[in-house]
Amino acid sequence: MYLAARGIESRNVDLYFNASFADLSDPFRFPGIETAVKRLWKAIVNREHILIHGDYDTDGITATALLSWILERNGAIVTNFLPHRFDDGYGFTPDSLAKALEAAGGNCGVLVTVDCGINSCEAVEDAAKRGIDVIITDHHEPGETLPAALANINPKIHEDLADLHNLSGVGVAFKLAHAFLKYGRDNNLGGYTTELKEVLDYVALGTVADIVPLLGENRILVKHGMEMLRRQLRPGVRALIEVAKISGTSIKPSDITFKMAPRINAAGRLGNAISALDLMTASNIVDAYKYADMLERFNQKRQTKEQEIFNEAKHYVESAPDFSSSYSIIAAGEDWHQGVIGIVASRFARDYNRPAIVLTIQGDEAHGSGRSIGGLNLIKVLSKCSHLLTRYGGHPMAVGLGLRKESIPEFQRVFEETVRGEITKEDLVDSVSYDGLVNLCDLGDDFFAYYDRLGPFGHGNPQPCFRINGVEIARTFPIKAGHTKGILRDRNGDASDFIAFNMILDSHTVWDVVAIPQINEYYGERRRQLQIVDAKPARED
């Protein structure tokens, strides 16, 4: 039932349960990747400087750390550059190229972008004039014209790489690293002692943080990456786990989403992302703790600013006369902190189940971040509003944009109109989906024998979730107000521990529930329980 609900065909069941590192596809499927790795090995042989231009979020930071780790261990001279969110803006630009070259002392033969660059035609032309070969690695949506780079390594520009379109920026960088080592070994250039699995902790961090589906190769990469994270071999990972108060031996993808990534991102949101990169590349635990503490302080400031802006934006949104009938949310405010508006947009999209854009107005310009819902492609929506925008880009689910202040009212109108053409009113109804209808006896030893092999769980591969009808609350235990914890029993007399957050379940009522079976670890003890996510009084048969 579970496999059928997830669309997993019988011929793919064995691969689903037993996918190994060896099941990753050949990186040389990417057109241009052989040219790229040949140039990197040539730079190493000729002692040319290699410059890595990253991005300021977790995906870009881990991609930068991964590629520099691989290259430096094979003799490369590497300088890393991360743009400043406010001073430099997003992506690889002529201005960020100039700053990156300054950081490298003006000496650079090859520049590699990670998590950016697929639409940076002007910057690539500028680099070519300076005699620099540019290798683009990116996963964002390409424009109509590709940069005239030495190689454009992005699965989304090739239809025959459709199975890899969900790779994150660090996932694409991993593919380049894989090809680099393979080419070096096959051609007696090096790479013999570099273990590719050692960078999978970076891949897991960036992939989960970027909220790409944990399916296909992403699932394999994150599965093995979580094992590397649990080993805490990297000082920066160990320090971050401790600061975030995570149980390192049982770390889950949700810990990355809600604890680790926000701290890594906080550096780029409020300060300079280089402190997060320094954490990820720290060679000793003393430096790692120093940078982890810095990120913790940034994150606390971020949380404060986020709440202030959310409160103000919520008042702005709910005060609109047509709020209750709108299909979308757009909030705009003067000088809202640009580093946190994306998080505020995420909260609106989640809380109201509507696509949301939050704009900060700075002078005559407005800069914004947007988040989508369900299957709504925000890039497609913005393309139909492009005549009002000075820039836009990103993913179907998360975008950045810019426009003139005077264009905001018209943009709100056109955006709402376009969203209405893409989704229906039913799409805005918050609903709970589940994998099937079961009895408690179906969630016994046989089910939990496979439980760990169903993961890692995250976007695109959520935890198993089932409906169970006709359960009674047999017993409750003391817990914080507003929650319910105890033992429930179904019509067949089978029982299970349960917990229901933000729900009061009356023991005198028979319930139909939707619940997630899970292993609850508490002080070293592992107990099975159901986390109830929705409940309603049972229908009388």
VENLINNOR-V103777 format. One record per residue. N is the residue number from 1. RES is the residue in one letter. PSI is psi in whole degrees, 0 to 359 (NA if undefined). D_FIRST is the distance of its C-alpha to the first C-alpha in Angstrom with 2 decimals. Layout:
[[N | RES | PSI | D_FIRST] [N | RES | PSI | D_FIRST]]
This chain:
[[1 | M | 310 | 0.00] [2 | Y | 312 | 3.80] [3 | L | 321 | 5.56] [4 | A | 319 | 5.16] [5 | A | 330 | 6.09] [6 | R | 3 | 8.69] [7 | G | 24 | 10.00] [8 | I | 116 | 10.14] [9 | E | 156 | 11.39] [10 | S | 326 | 11.60] [11 | R | 345 | 15.24] [12 | N | 4 | 14.70] [13 | V | 315 | 12.40] [14 | D | 317 | 15.64] [15 | L | 322 | 17.31] [16 | Y | 316 | 14.62] [17 | F | 331 | 14.95] [18 | N | 19 | 18.63] [19 | A | 128 | 20.24] [20 | S | 172 | 23.88] [21 | F | 327 | 26.97] [22 | A | 346 | 28.12] [23 | D | 358 | 25.27] [24 | L | 145 | 26.98] [25 | S | 162 | 28.64] [26 | D | 122 | 32.41] [27 | P | 338 | 34.18] [28 | F | 3 | 36.83] [29 | R | 334 | 34.52] [30 | F | 118 | 36.00] [31 | P | 134 | 39.21] [32 | G | 348 | 42.12] [33 | I | 329 | 40.67] [34 | E | 320 | 43.01] [35 | T | 319 | 45.96] [36 | A | 312 | 44.86] [37 | V | 328 | 44.62] [38 | K | 317 | 47.88] [39 | R | 324 | 49.56] [40 | L | 317 | 48.26] [41 | W | 325 | 49.55] [42 | K | 319 | 52.83] [43 | A | 322 | 53.16] [44 | I | 314 | 52.73] [45 | V | 320 | 55.32] [46 | N | 4 | 57.76] [47 | R | 38 | 57.25] [48 | E | 153 | 56.25] [49 | H | 132 | 54.71] [50 | I | 127 | 50.99] [51 | L | 126 | 49.99] [52 | I | 120 | 46.38] [53 | H | 111 | 45.86] [54 | G | 207 | 42.76] [55 | D | 167 | 41.43] [56 | Y | 9 | 41.61] [57 | D | 178 | 37.96] [58 | T | 319 | 35.72] [59 | D | 311 | 34.34] [60 | G | 323 | 37.91] [61 | I | 314 | 39.37] [62 | T | 326 | 36.94] [63 | A | 319 | 37.33] [64 | T | 313 | 41.09] [65 | A | 318 | 40.99] [66 | L | 309 | 38.80] [67 | L | 321 | 41.04] [68 | S | 323 | 44.26] [69 | W | 313 | 43.14] [70 | I | 313 | 42.42] [71 | L | 315 | 45.63] [72 | E | 327 | 47.94] [73 | R | 355 | 46.95] [74 | N | 26 | 48.11] [75 | G | 7 | 51.47] [76 | A | 148 | 50.91] [77 | I | 112 | 53.00] [78 | V | 137 | 50.52] [79 | T | 133 | 50.98] [80 | N | 142 | 48.09] [81 | F | 130 | 48.42] [82 | L | 128 | 46.27] [83 | P | 155 | 47.46] [84 | H | 128 | 48.37] [85 | R | 319 | 46.25] [86 | F | 321 | 49.36] [87 | D | 326 | 52.12] [88 | D | 340 | 50.35] [89 | G | 191 | 47.42] [90 | Y | 142 | 44.23] [91 | G | 186 | 44.04] [92 | F | 112 | 46.51] [93 | T | 167 | 49.71] [94 | P | 322 | 53.38] [95 | D | 317 | 54.16] [96 | S | 329 | 51.41] [97 | L | 314 | 52.57] [98 | A | 318 | 56.10] [99 | K | 321 | 54.94] [100 | A | 318 | 52.80] [101 | L | 323 | 55.80] [102 | E | 319 | 57.98] [103 | A | 331 | 55.63] [104 | A | 10 | 55.89] [105 | G | 20 | 59.67] [106 | G | 3 | 59.79] [107 | N | 111 | 58.92] [108 | C | 127 | 55.78] [109 | G | 326 | 55.17] [110 | V | 136 | 51.40] [111 | L | 130 | 49.18] [112 | V | 124 | 45.39] [113 | T | 146 | 43.35] [114 | V | 133 | 39.96] [115 | D | 22 | 37.58] [116 | C | 168 | 40.28] [117 | G | 346 | 42.77] [118 | I | 344 | 41.04] [119 | N | 19 | 43.22] [120 | S | 57 | 46.27] [121 | C | 316 | 48.59] [122 | E | 317 | 51.73] [123 | A | 322 | 51.16] [124 | V | 319 | 50.52] [125 | E | 318 | 53.74] [126 | D | 318 | 55.59] [127 | A | 320 | 54.38] [128 | A | 321 | 55.47] [129 | K | 334 | 58.93] [130 | R | 3 | 59.11] [131 | G | 24 | 58.29] [132 | I | 130 | 54.81] [133 | D | 129 | 51.91] [134 | V | 131 | 48.70] [135 | I | 118 | 45.18] [136 | I | 126 | 42.51] [137 | T | 123 | 39.05] [138 | D | 167 | 36.92] [139 | H | 6 | 33.55] [140 | H | 167 | 34.76] [141 | E | 127 | 35.09] [142 | P | 154 | 38.18] [143 | G | 191 | 40.99] [144 | E | 328 | 42.77] [145 | T | 128 | 45.15] [146 | L | 151 | 44.16] [147 | P | 149 | 46.55] [148 | A | 58 | 49.02] [149 | A | 165 | 47.74] [150 | L | 321 | 48.08] [151 | A | 137 | 44.29] [152 | N | 104 | 41.56] [153 | I | 97 | 38.38] [154 | N | 117 | 35.60] [155 | P | 335 | 32.43] [156 | K | 356 | 32.57] [157 | I | 6 | 35.79] [158 | H | 118 | 34.26] [159 | E | 328 | 31.78] [160 | D | 0 | 30.98] [161 | L | 29 | 29.76] [162 | A | 328 | 27.00] [163 | D | 347 | 24.49] [164 | L | 6 | 26.83] [165 | H | 340 | 27.57] [166 | N | 3 | 25.60] [167 | L | 145 | 27.88] [168 | S | 178 | 29.92] [169 | G | 318 | 33.68] [170 | V | 332 | 33.55] [171 | G | 319 | 30.95] [172 | V | 319 | 33.50] [173 | A | 323 | 36.27] [174 | F | 319 | 34.32] [175 | K | 319 | 34.20] [176 | L | 318 | 37.97] [177 | A | 319 | 38.49] [178 | H | 312 | 36.51] [179 | A | 322 | 38.62] [180 | F | 312 | 41.76] [181 | L | 319 | 41.34] [182 | K | 316 | 40.34] [183 | Y | 320 | 43.37] [184 | G | 318 | 45.65] [185 | R | 318 | 44.77] [186 | D | 336 | 44.97] [187 | N | 19 | 48.35] [188 | N | 38 | 49.87] [189 | L | 336 | 50.09] [190 | G | 196 | 48.18] [191 | G | 4 | 44.77] [192 | Y | 325 | 44.92] [193 | T | 4 | 44.58] [194 | T | 121 | 42.14] [195 | E | 112 | 38.64] [196 | L | 328 | 36.15] [197 | K | 338 | 33.53] [198 | E | 345 | 36.03] [199 | V | 5 | 35.45] [200 | L | 340 | 31.69] [201 | D | 320 | 32.30] [202 | Y | 316 | 33.92] [203 | V | 317 | 31.03] [204 | A | 315 | 28.47] [205 | L | 308 | 30.83] [206 | G | 322 | 31.53] [207 | T | 312 | 28.06] [208 | V | 318 | 26.42] [209 | A | 328 | 29.53] [210 | D | 2 | 29.52] [211 | I | 46 | 26.06] [212 | V | 155 | 24.85] [213 | P | 134 | 21.13] [214 | L | 65 | 19.98] [215 | L | 161 | 18.44] [216 | G | 227 | 19.98] [217 | E | 328 | 23.33] [218 | N | 320 | 23.40] [219 | R | 320 | 20.52] [220 | I | 314 | 22.50] [221 | L | 317 | 25.72] [222 | V | 323 | 24.59] [223 | K | 309 | 22.88] [224 | H | 331 | 26.23] [225 | G | 324 | 28.22] [226 | M | 325 | 26.91] [227 | E | 320 | 28.14] [228 | M | 320 | 31.51] [229 | L | 320 | 31.68] [230 | R | 333 | 31.17] [231 | R | 339 | 34.10] [232 | Q | 43 | 36.30] [233 | L | 336 | 38.67] [234 | R | 127 | 39.90] [235 | P | 319 | 42.44] [236 | G | 322 | 41.27] [237 | V | 315 | 37.67] [238 | R | 315 | 38.91] [239 | A | 319 | 41.26] [240 | L | 319 | 38.71] [241 | I | 318 | 36.22] [242 | E | 316 | 39.06] [243 | V | 323 | 40.35] [244 | A | 359 | 36.93] [245 | K | 51 | 36.56] [246 | I | 144 | 33.28] [247 | S | 105 | 32.38] [248 | G | 327 | 32.74] [249 | T | 342 | 31.01] [250 | S | 29 | 27.73] [251 | I | 139 | 27.96] [252 | K | 162 | 24.79] [253 | P | 325 | 24.37] [254 | S | 332 | 24.88] [255 | D | 326 | 28.28] [256 | I | 312 | 29.21] [257 | T | 314 | 28.27] [258 | F | 346 | 30.09] [259 | K | 312 | 32.77] [260 | M | 308 | 33.74] [261 | A | 317 | 33.54] [262 | P | 326 | 35.45] [263 | R | 321 | 38.24] [264 | I | 316 | 38.43] [265 | N | 332 | 38.42] [266 | A | 328 | 41.03] [267 | A | 314 | 43.70] [268 | G | 334 | 43.40] [269 | R | 321 | 43.09] [270 | L | 341 | 46.21] [271 | G | 228 | 48.14] [272 | N | 128 | 48.07] [273 | A | 348 | 44.83] [274 | I | 332 | 46.91] [275 | S | 327 | 46.69] [276 | A | 321 | 42.88] [277 | L | 321 | 43.46] [278 | D | 323 | 46.11] [279 | L | 313 | 43.61] [280 | M | 335 | 41.09] [281 | T | 7 | 43.90] [282 | A | 136 | 45.91] [283 | S | 351 | 47.31] [284 | N | 158 | 48.15] [285 | I | 332 | 46.80] [286 | V | 310 | 49.92] [287 | D | 322 | 49.47] [288 | A | 316 | 45.73] [289 | Y | 322 | 46.34] [290 | K | 313 | 48.93] [291 | Y | 325 | 46.61] [292 | A | 321 | 43.69] [293 | D | 322 | 46.09] [294 | M | 315 | 47.12] [295 | L | 324 | 43.56] [296 | E | 318 | 43.09] [297 | R | 318 | 46.20] [298 | F | 318 | 45.08] [299 | N | 322 | 41.74] [300 | Q | 319 | 43.52] [301 | K | 321 | 45.75] [302 | R | 317 | 42.82] [303 | Q | 321 | 41.14] [304 | T | 311 | 44.42] [305 | K | 320 | 45.02] [306 | E | 315 | 41.48] [307 | Q | 321 | 41.81] [308 | E | 313 | 45.25] [309 | I | 320 | 44.15] [310 | F | 316 | 40.98] [311 | N | 316 | 43.15] [312 | E | 316 | 45.67] [313 | A | 323 | 43.15] [314 | K | 318 | 41.28] [315 | H | 318 | 44.62] [316 | Y | 313 | 45.35] [317 | V | 311 | 42.07] [318 | E | 346 | 42.01] [319 | S | 346 | 45.71] [320 | A | 134 | 45.17] [321 | P | 333 | 45.91] [322 | D | 19 | 42.97] [323 | F | 313 | 40.41] [324 | S | 336 | 38.33] [325 | S | 359 | 37.98] [326 | S | 149 | 37.51] [327 | Y | 349 | 34.42] [328 | S | 167 | 35.47] [329 | I | 127 | 37.33] [330 | I | 125 | 40.38] [331 | A | 140 | 42.55] [332 | A | 138 | 45.81] [333 | G | 154 | 48.32] [334 | E | 125 | 51.45] [335 | D | 32 | 51.13] [336 | W | 146 | 47.71] [337 | H | 120 | 46.80] [338 | Q | 336 | 45.24] [339 | G | 346 | 43.26] [340 | V | 359 | 41.05] [341 | I | 332 | 40.61] [342 | G | 321 | 37.32] [343 | I | 320 | 35.90] [344 | V | 318 | 37.30] [345 | A | 321 | 35.66] [346 | S | 320 | 32.29] [347 | R | 320 | 32.89] [348 | F | 313 | 33.81] [349 | A | 320 | 30.76] [350 | R | 314 | 28.50] [351 | D | 327 | 30.52] [352 | Y | 357 | 31.21] [353 | N | 47 | 28.24] [354 | R | 149 | 30.82] [355 | P | 139 | 32.00] [356 | A | 141 | 34.93] [357 | I | 132 | 38.03] [358 | V | 128 | 40.60] [359 | L | 137 | 44.07] [360 | T | 126 | 46.93] [361 | I | 124 | 50.32] [362 | Q | 100 | 52.90] [363 | G | 233 | 56.16] [364 | D | 359 | 55.69] [365 | E | 152 | 52.29] [366 | A | 134 | 48.79] [367 | H | 137 | 46.02] [368 | G | 163 | 42.42] [369 | S | 143 | 38.82] [370 | G | 152 | 35.84] [371 | R | 144 | 32.14] [372 | S | 181 | 29.60] [373 | I | 156 | 26.48] [374 | G | 231 | 23.25] [375 | G | 18 | 23.99] [376 | L | 122 | 27.76] [377 | N | 105 | 29.75] [378 | L | 329 | 32.81] [379 | I | 316 | 34.67] [380 | K | 318 | 34.58] [381 | V | 313 | 35.80] [382 | L | 331 | 38.60] [383 | S | 332 | 39.68] [384 | K | 355 | 40.66] [385 | C | 7 | 42.64] [386 | S | 334 | 44.20] [387 | H | 345 | 47.69] [388 | L | 355 | 47.79] [389 | L | 149 | 46.56] [390 | T | 340 | 48.54] [391 | R | 156 | 45.46] [392 | Y | 158 | 41.67] [393 | G | 178 | 38.84] [394 | G | 219 | 35.69] [395 | H | 168 | 31.97] [396 | P | 330 | 30.07] [397 | M | 345 | 28.99] [398 | A | 128 | 32.28] [399 | V | 161 | 35.81] [400 | G | 151 | 39.44] [401 | L | 164 | 42.28] [402 | G | 150 | 45.99] [403 | L | 167 | 48.32] [404 | R | 145 | 51.76] [405 | K | 319 | 52.14] [406 | E | 343 | 53.74] [407 | S | 354 | 50.66] [408 | I | 311 | 48.26] [409 | P | 316 | 48.75] [410 | E | 323 | 48.27] [411 | F | 318 | 45.24] [412 | Q | 317 | 43.65] [413 | R | 312 | 44.30] [414 | V | 321 | 43.06] [415 | F | 312 | 39.95] [416 | E | 317 | 38.96] [417 | E | 319 | 39.74] [418 | T | 318 | 37.69] [419 | V | 319 | 34.60] [420 | R | 333 | 34.91] [421 | G | 347 | 34.84] [422 | E | 334 | 31.57] [423 | I | 166 | 29.39] [424 | T | 170 | 29.33] [425 | K | 328 | 29.95] [426 | E | 332 | 26.33] [427 | D | 340 | 25.43] [428 | L | 353 | 27.61] [429 | V | 123 | 25.82] [430 | D | 123 | 24.14] [431 | S | 164 | 20.58] [432 | V | 122 | 17.64] [433 | S | 153 | 14.23] [434 | Y | 164 | 11.00] [435 | D | 347 | 7.32] [436 | G | 175 | 6.72] [437 | L | 127 | 8.99] [438 | V | 168 | 9.46] [439 | N | 163 | 12.69] [440 | L | 329 | 14.63] [441 | C | 339 | 14.52] [442 | D | 346 | 10.82] [443 | L | 49 | 12.21] [444 | G | 212 | 14.83] [445 | D | 319 | 16.28] [446 | D | 317 | 13.45] [447 | F | 312 | 11.32] [448 | F | 344 | 14.57] [449 | A | 334 | 15.65] [450 | Y | 352 | 13.35] [451 | Y | 307 | 13.91] [452 | D | 333 | 17.03] [453 | R | 352 | 15.74] [454 | L | 339 | 13.19] [455 | G | 189 | 16.37] [456 | P | 146 | 18.88] [457 | F | 144 | 17.70] [458 | G | 201 | 19.69] [459 | H | 129 | 20.22] [460 | G | 341 | 17.61] [461 | N | 68 | 15.25] [462 | P | 164 | 15.16] [463 | Q | 150 | 14.16] [464 | P | 140 | 10.74] [465 | C | 128 | 11.37] [466 | F | 155 | 10.25] [467 | R | 136 | 12.30] [468 | I | 118 | 14.09] [469 | N | 149 | 16.69] [470 | G | 49 | 20.09] [471 | V | 150 | 20.89] [472 | E | 149 | 24.50] [473 | I | 108 | 26.33] [474 | A | 329 | 27.89] [475 | R | 147 | 29.91] [476 | T | 155 | 30.71] [477 | F | 153 | 32.47] [478 | P | 138 | 35.01] [479 | I | 170 | 33.76] [480 | K | 151 | 35.21] [481 | A | 139 | 35.93] [482 | G | 349 | 33.27] [483 | H | 164 | 30.30] [484 | T | 136 | 28.80] [485 | K | 142 | 27.81] [486 | G | 214 | 27.34] [487 | I | 133 | 25.26] [488 | L | 158 | 23.05] [489 | R | 138 | 22.19] [490 | D | 185 | 19.80] [491 | R | 341 | 20.88] [492 | N | 358 | 20.21] [493 | G | 0 | 22.54] [494 | D | 148 | 20.21] [495 | A | 160 | 21.38] [496 | S | 147 | 20.64] [497 | D | 151 | 22.83] [498 | F | 161 | 22.32] [499 | I | 141 | 24.17] [500 | A | 108 | 24.52] [501 | F | 139 | 26.74] [502 | N | 31 | 29.07] [503 | M | 139 | 28.01] [504 | I | 113 | 29.98] [505 | L | 116 | 27.93] [506 | D | 129 | 30.33] [507 | S | 349 | 30.04] [508 | H | 5 | 31.42] [509 | T | 144 | 28.56] [510 | V | 132 | 25.20] [511 | W | 147 | 22.52] [512 | D | 127 | 19.19] [513 | V | 155 | 17.91] [514 | V | 125 | 15.59] [515 | A | 154 | 15.58] [516 | I | 115 | 14.96] [517 | P | 137 | 14.82] [518 | Q | 168 | 17.56] [519 | I | 120 | 20.47] [520 | N | 118 | 23.75] [521 | E | 123 | 26.74] [522 | Y | 114 | 30.06] [523 | Y | 44 | 33.28] [524 | G | 351 | 31.59] [525 | E | 132 | 29.49] [526 | R | 120 | 25.69] [527 | R | 142 | 23.92] [528 | R | 141 | 20.36] [529 | Q | 164 | 20.16] [530 | L | 129 | 18.25] [531 | Q | 110 | 19.70] [532 | I | 125 | 19.72] [533 | V | 345 | 19.90] [534 | D | 150 | 20.42] [535 | A | 146 | 21.54] [536 | K | 153 | 23.26] [537 | P | 137 | 24.94] [538 | A | 145 | 22.79] [539 | R | 143 | 23.60] [540 | E | 127 | 25.64] [541 | D | NA | 24.26]]
